[in-house]
Amino acid sequence: MKIYVTEDYQTMSRKAANILSAQVILNPTSVLGLATGSTPVGMYKQLITWYQKGDLDFSQVRTVNLDEYVGLAPDHDQSYRYFMQTNFFDHINISPDNTNLPNGQAADLAAECQRYNQVIKSQGGIDVQLLGMGHNGHIGFNEPGDAFELETHVVDLTERTIEANARFFASPDEVPRQALTMGIKTIMQARQILVVVSGEDKADAVKAALTGPVTPKVPASILQMHPNVMLVADKAAMSKM
């Protein structure tokens, strides 16, 4: 695992953007596994800036996102499709046909999970998978549990995750209770994994993930087993290492 410790959130975002932009430049048809949440927003902004300067071309890039809430329409302002459009896709020259997220409104969620697994396989796998890290060590919506989930599956969100997301909704009752997420096996099959973490409130999770035992109780700990992980974290997030 390569660990890059940065001074602050801004430099963390720029370093992560450097890594992803290098991937796109070296392989213009890259398959990027993308993530939502507050942490990667700065990285997306930096990539947009470089695109607008003419330094990057996303016209042949393909993307697969980690997860999506169950029950939210793509144009709901808290859906992850909406997040990706407003924070990234709408500002670059990526083809809409090349962007993929699970369908949280699918009538048959089990069938949708199988469909999404097939989408990822049809792309030839993921070149770089972007991940954040939750306070409890979750990656994607793979929550602490008794086993590492394999492929795309339906998750019942923990109360802590629901509480963490409640600030984005008008009331806690509106927060979805389920999500569709890539499984650990799918994430671990990516050729490279890029983890971005910021803030002192993530320091315990970083320490548990990097130095503790590999256990489904801390889903991010599985990353210790991957041969090509890059962690970009600011000093605050690394403060307990």
Helices and strands as residue ranges (DSSP letters): E 2-6, H 9-26, E 31-34, H 41-52, E 62-65, E 67-69, H 80-87, G 89-91, G 96-98, E 99-100, H 109-122, E 128-131, E 153-156, H 159-165, G 166-168, G 172-174, E 178-181, H 184-188, E 192-197, G 200-202, H 203-211, G 219-225, E 229-234
